[in-house]
Amino acid sequence: MAVTLAEVFGRRDVVEDCKQSVQSNPLFSSFAPRIFGEVILRDGTRRMYRTRATKKKDAEQEILIFVASLEQAIGDTVMWRIKSEKEYRLSTQQTVSKSRGNNLKTAILSFFDLED
């Protein structure tokens, strides 16, 4: 078994502890290519999380479980995204995509300085 650098120096790494607890779940196991998630902590540290899921929807659920356990361990919110996406998400809240009509409305209102 691999030893992390934090274990060598006798310090605990919260992110690694949360990774092990989530990835020990037999629900997420396969040999197909896996999806990566990027997690940004409050101090600006970026960590990559390799999911065990091969489908985007399953990977998102696994990352949400990981983010929830990480937030509980550190007591703070984190930002995350699936590596193939451009949009970051804050905490375990799901993002709501805006419709084209909503985007057009906000663009027109901001152009004429008539914000809601």
C-alpha positions as CSV (number, residue, x, y, z in Angstrom):
1,M,0.0,0.0,0.0
2,A,1.3,3.5,-0.9
3,V,2.2,5.8,1.9
4,T,1.4,9.5,1.5
5,L,3.8,12.3,2.3
6,A,1.6,13.4,5.2
7,E,1.8,10.0,6.8
8,V,5.6,10.0,6.6
9,F,5.7,13.2,8.6
10,G,3.0,12.1,11.0
11,R,0.4,14.6,9.8
12,R,-3.1,13.8,8.7
13,D,-4.5,14.9,5.3
14,V,-8.2,15.5,5.5
15,V,-8.7,15.2,1.7
16,E,-6.9,11.8,1.6
17,D,-9.0,10.5,4.5
18,C,-12.3,11.6,2.8
19,K,-11.1,10.0,-0.5
20,Q,-10.5,6.7,1.2
21,S,-13.8,6.7,2.9
22,V,-15.8,7.4,-0.3
23,Q,-13.8,5.1,-2.6
24,S,-14.1,2.1,-0.2
25,N,-17.8,2.0,-1.2
26,P,-18.2,-1.0,-3.6
27,L,-21.0,0.8,-5.4
28,F,-18.4,2.8,-7.5
29,S,-16.2,0.1,-9.0
30,S,-15.4,-0.6,-12.6
31,F,-12.5,-1.1,-15.1
32,A,-13.6,1.5,-17.7
33,P,-12.0,4.9,-18.0
34,R,-12.9,7.1,-15.0
35,I,-14.0,10.7,-14.6
36,F,-11.9,13.2,-12.7
37,G,-13.2,15.9,-10.4
38,E,-11.4,19.0,-9.3
39,V,-11.9,20.3,-5.8
40,I,-10.7,23.8,-4.7
41,L,-10.4,24.4,-0.9
42,R,-10.9,27.7,0.8
43,D,-7.1,28.4,0.9
44,G,-6.8,28.0,-2.8
45,T,-5.4,24.5,-2.8
46,R,-6.6,22.5,-5.9
47,R,-7.0,18.7,-5.5
48,M,-7.9,16.2,-8.2
49,Y,-10.4,13.4,-7.2
50,R,-10.5,10.4,-9.5
51,T,-14.0,8.9,-9.3
52,R,-14.7,5.2,-9.6
53,A,-17.7,6.0,-11.8
54,T,-17.6,5.9,-15.6
55,K,-20.7,7.8,-16.3
56,K,-21.0,11.5,-15.7
57,K,-24.2,11.3,-13.6
58,D,-22.7,8.6,-11.4
59,A,-19.4,10.5,-11.1
60,E,-21.3,13.7,-10.1
61,Q,-23.1,11.7,-7.3
62,E,-19.8,10.3,-6.1
63,I,-18.2,13.8,-6.1
64,L,-21.1,15.2,-4.1
65,I,-20.6,12.5,-1.5
66,F,-16.9,13.3,-1.4
67,V,-17.5,17.0,-1.1
68,A,-20.1,16.6,1.7
69,S,-17.7,14.5,3.7
70,L,-14.8,16.9,3.0
71,E,-16.9,19.9,4.1
72,Q,-17.9,18.1,7.3
73,A,-14.3,17.2,8.0
74,I,-12.9,20.7,7.5
75,G,-16.0,22.7,8.5
76,D,-15.9,25.0,5.5
77,T,-17.3,25.1,1.9
78,V,-15.4,24.0,-1.2
79,M,-15.7,24.6,-4.9
80,W,-15.7,21.7,-7.3
81,R,-16.2,20.7,-10.9
82,I,-16.0,17.7,-13.2
83,K,-12.8,18.1,-15.2
84,S,-14.5,18.2,-18.6
85,E,-16.8,21.1,-17.5
86,K,-16.1,24.8,-17.4
87,E,-18.5,25.6,-14.6
88,Y,-17.6,25.4,-11.0
89,R,-20.0,24.5,-8.3
90,L,-20.1,25.7,-4.7
91,S,-20.6,23.1,-2.0
92,T,-23.1,20.3,-2.6
93,Q,-25.7,22.6,-4.1
94,Q,-26.8,21.7,-7.7
95,T,-26.4,24.4,-10.3
96,V,-29.4,25.7,-12.2
97,S,-28.9,26.3,-15.8
98,K,-30.6,29.4,-17.2
99,S,-32.8,29.2,-20.3
100,R,-32.0,31.2,-23.4
101,G,-35.0,33.5,-22.7
102,N,-33.6,34.3,-19.3
103,N,-30.2,35.0,-20.7
104,L,-31.6,37.3,-23.3
105,K,-33.7,39.1,-20.8
106,T,-30.8,39.7,-18.4
107,A,-28.6,40.9,-21.4
108,I,-31.3,43.4,-22.6
109,L,-31.9,44.7,-19.0
110,S,-28.2,45.1,-18.4
111,F,-27.7,46.9,-21.8
112,F,-30.3,49.5,-20.9
113,D,-29.3,49.6,-17.2
114,L,-32.7,48.4,-16.1
115,E,-31.6,45.6,-13.8
116,D,-34.2,43.7,-11.8
